[in-house]
């Protein structure tokens, strides 16, 4: 039987072999009424393929502004989701996409679709995978209560991997950090040289 960490390394390498894209969003909050206000997609080399603020239907609450720093004034002239999504969908179509905490970002995409009456099927037009869950396996802290590996914040994972990139809670920076974490897991010996 392959140890969990070695298995995570093998999975990371198999994902990198697919030349994945990386995605991150910033939102108006964590609730069922929250929506996307920033999105970024990077290629496997770390270049931004798409990056945009998104004008929400509702005001950004102060609690969210304190986390990511995106204000209502910042998004006032940004395109709305109806304009942004077709561009995003076109880039992601048929691709493997790494997301740190994929369940959250996919839920936010679905919620934002709902607010704009965009049909969201249970089958995404791309193949997402969760870098956070893979990192949890790589790190190896077992959570008995959950019966799974303990999840780590993006910031903690970056710090543990000694990646000198910020977790700024902005889509570009966070996508770049998530990409670096996947690369670190795939080549842990090279990353620590």
PyMOL commands that set and color helices and strands:
alter all, ss='L'
color gray80, all
select helices_A, chain A and resi 4-17+62-68+72-75+81-92+102-115+131-139+154-160+171-186+188-191
alter helices_A, ss='H'
color red, helices_A
select strands_A, chain A and resi 21-27+36-42+48-53+96-99+127-130+142-143+148-149
alter strands_A, ss='S'
color yellow, strands_A
deselect
rebuild
show_as cartoon
